[in-house]
Amino acid sequence: MDNVPSILIVDSNIGFASMLQQSLEGEGLYRVTVTHDGAQALEAASGERFDLAIVDLGVDVVAELDGVTVARRLREGQGDLRLMLIPLTGDALPEELGDLDVQGTLSKPFFLPDLSDLLGTAMLRSVAGAVASAEAMGQAEVEALTEAPVQLPTAPEPIGVELECSPQVLREMEGLAQELNAATVLLTRGGNVLGWVGRLGDEDVNALAWVVAESYQISSRAVEVLGREPRPVFEQSVEGDEQMLYSLSVTEDVILSLALSSDVALGMLRHRARSTARRIRDLMK
């Protein structure tokens, strides 16, 4: 499970926290660490970088670390950490957290089958201002990110007849396209199309490959400027009124992308795409 996003759970209710952990790890989409008070959570975050933290605002207070303080301290320690907060009652968060960019809320009780969609949506929401407002960065680093031109790969040549995908890989992509009724599923490396299936023409597929490469390069540049280790999984969703472009890394330089209806449930999309990506990665070894 080294190649999946990591989640930190902060909840004093041992049974509820265990249920979350079992549900999330059971799908194979996340690696989960459970803590039961603020001190444990901050200690865990000091030794490991998490992609998202689920914090119960009603967590038992230890050493003056209530839920609000824990959420703030976690974000201070990691400026791009996504936060999903469990309100004390209902869906509303305390007014004192109005300035804290929160990627999602999880109310108690909730319908367990909804968890995957809720987590998937939160994971695809970046933290507003995580780069420009990071206190640990100097002005020079901020300017380097916001002003320096990003070096993109050479624009891909038109798709040729001979693609680099094996028949087995193409069958995996075809199965994914049929299952999600995707307009196209493509595999790219550095802006070049390795293979694709679906209803879109060559010109549109090449355009999508270029968009994916640009997004990946900008993401990598941001990580470099922030001085952080690259995330093990590149994942991004760009939505229009009716269509969505979803991308997920298969290996360090190969990306699986889908163009499909934005009505597809995000949890199901992520689950199916990740399963296909794992099988493709195994076939590419």
N, C-alpha and C positions, 0 to 999 in steps of 0.2 A: 504493500500500500504506500510505497514511497513516492509514487507519482500522482497522488491525489491531494486536493486541498486539505488543509488542516483546520479544525474547528475547536475552539475552547468553549466549554460549557461552564457557567458559574451559577450554581443553583444549590440551595441548602436542602431541597427536597431530594433525598437520595434516590427514591423510587422514580420520580419524574426524570431526573438527570440520567439515570440508567436506561429508562425507556427511550429517551432521545438518542443516547449513544447507540443502543442496539438497533434502532430504526435507521439511523444514518449510516452506520458501518455495515449494516446488513445489506444495503444496496451497493456497497463497494464504491461509493462515490466520494467518501470523505474519510479522513483519519481524525478521530475524536479524542480529546483530553477532557476529563471531567474534574472540576474542583467544586468544593462546597462552601467556600467563603472567600472574601476578597483577598486575604493574605495569600491563600493558596493560589488564587488566580494570578496575582501579580508575580509571585515566585515562578509559576509556570511560564508566564510571558517573558520573564527576564532571561530564560534559557532557551526559548524556542520562538520562532516566528510563526504566527497564526494568520490564516487568511480571513477568518471571521470569528467573532466572539458572541456567544449567546449569553446575555447577562440578565438574571432575574433581579429586578430592582428591589424585590423584597428579600434579598439574600440576607442571612443572619449577619448582624453587625459584629465585626471583630476588629479591635484596634481602630475604632472610629471609621472603618471602611464599610460604608453602606453601599447599596447598589449604584446610586448616582456617582459617588466618589470612585467606585471601582471602574465604571464605564469611562469616566474622564481620565483616570490614571492609565487605563489600557490604551486609550487613544493617544495620550501624551507620549507613551512609550513607543508606539508604532503609529506614525501619522497616517498610514494608508490602511490600517486595520478596519475592516467592515464590522459594523455593530448591529446586532439584532437584539432588541431589548424586550423583556417581558414586563409589561406594566403591572402595577399593583392591582388595579381593577380596570376592566374594559380594555379599550385600545388606546386611550389617551396617555401620553407621556407627560411628566411633570413640566411645568413652565420653565423651571430652572435648567432644563435640558434643551431649550429652544435654540440655543446657539451650537448645539452638537449635531453634526451631520450624521443621521442614523439611517442605515440602509434597510431596516425592516423592523416590524414588531411581531411578537408571538404572544397571543393572549391565552390565558388559562381559563377554562379548558379550551381545547381546539380539536379539530377533526384530524386525526393522525394522517390519513391519506393526503391532506393538504400540505403536510410538512415539506415534501420534496419540492413542490412549486414555490412555497414561501422561501425556502433556503436558496433555490435556484435563482429566484428574482433578486434576492439580497446579494448573492455572489456576483451577479452581473452589474451591480451598481457600484461604481467607483466612489471614493471619498472625495467630496468637493474640496478643491484647494489643497489636496494632500501634497502636491509638489511645490506649489508657489508659496504656501504658508508654513512649510516645515521649518520649525525654529532652528533645527540643527544645521540647516543649510545657510551658507553665506550668500551674499548678493551675487557674487561671481558665479556660483553654481546655479542659482535661479536663472540668471541671464543666459548661461550656457544651454539650459534646457529650453527656455522660451524663445531664444533668438537664433541659436545656432541652427543652420540648415541640417535636416536629417538626410543622411546618405541612403538613398533607396537603391534597390537592385535595378539593373538594366531592364527596361521594358521588355516583357516577354515577346518572343516571336509568335506568329500565329500558330495555333495548335496543328501539329502534324498528324499524319496517319499513325505513325509508330509512337505509342505512349510508353512510359516507363512502368506502368502498373501491370502486375501479373494478372492473368485471368481470374485467379482466386480473389485478389484484391478488388477487382472490378465487380465481381459477384457480390462481395460484401457491400460495396457502395450501391449497387442496384437494389439490394434488399432493403437498405436503409431508405433509399429514395421511394420505394414502393410503400414501405411501412408508414412513412410520414407524408406521403404525397408531395415530395419536394420537387420543385421545378428543376433543380440540378443538385448534384453532389459532386464536389471536385476535391482533388488532392493536389497540393501545391508545394513547391520548395522555392523560396526566394523570388516569388513572382512568376515562376515558370510552372506551367500546368503539367503535372505528371500523369493525370488521367481524370476523366470525368464521365458522368452519366446523367441523363435527364433531357429535358425539353428545350433548354436554352441553346442558342447557336454559338458558334466559335467566338464571334466578336464579343458577345455578352459574357461568356465564360472567361475570356482573357481580361476583360474589364474587372470582373469580380476578383480574379487572381491578383491583379494589381492593387485593388483596394485592400485585400487581405495582407499582402506584403507590406503595404504602407502602414497599416495598423500595427502589425507585428514589429516593424522597425521602430516606430514611435514608442511603443511600449518598452522595447528593449533599451532604447535611449534613455527613457525616464528612469528605469532601474539602474542604469549605469551612472547617471548623474547623482542619483540618491545614494550611491555607494552601497547598494543592497545586492544580495545574492539573487540571481534570476529566479522567478517563480518556476516550479517544476511543470506547470501546466499553463499554456496561453489559452485564454478563453474569452470570447467577446461576442456580444449580440448587438446588432444594429437594426433597429426597427423603423419601418415606414408605416404608412397608414394601413396597408394591407399585406406587405411583404416583410420578411425578416432575413438577414444574413447572419448566420451563426457559424463561428469558427472555433476549432479546438485543436490543440497541438497533438500530433500522433507521436512524433519524436522531436528532438531539439530543433530540427529545421524543416520538418514536414507537417503541414497543417491540413486538416480535414474541414471542409466548409460546406454548408447547405444553404440554398436559397429556397425559402418555403413560406407558406402562409403564416402571418403573425398570430393566427388564431390557435396554432398548435400549443398545447400546454407545455410550458417551459420545463417543468419537471420531467415529463416524458421525453421531451426532446433531448435534454441533457443525459438522461439515463441511456437512451438508445444510441446517441452519438458516442458516448464514452465506451459503451460495450463494443460498438463497431471499431472505434479507434484502437482498443486493446487487441482485437482480433487482427486488425491490419498491421499493428506493430509486431505481433507475433509472426505474421506472414512475411514481413520485411526482414526479419532477422536472418 
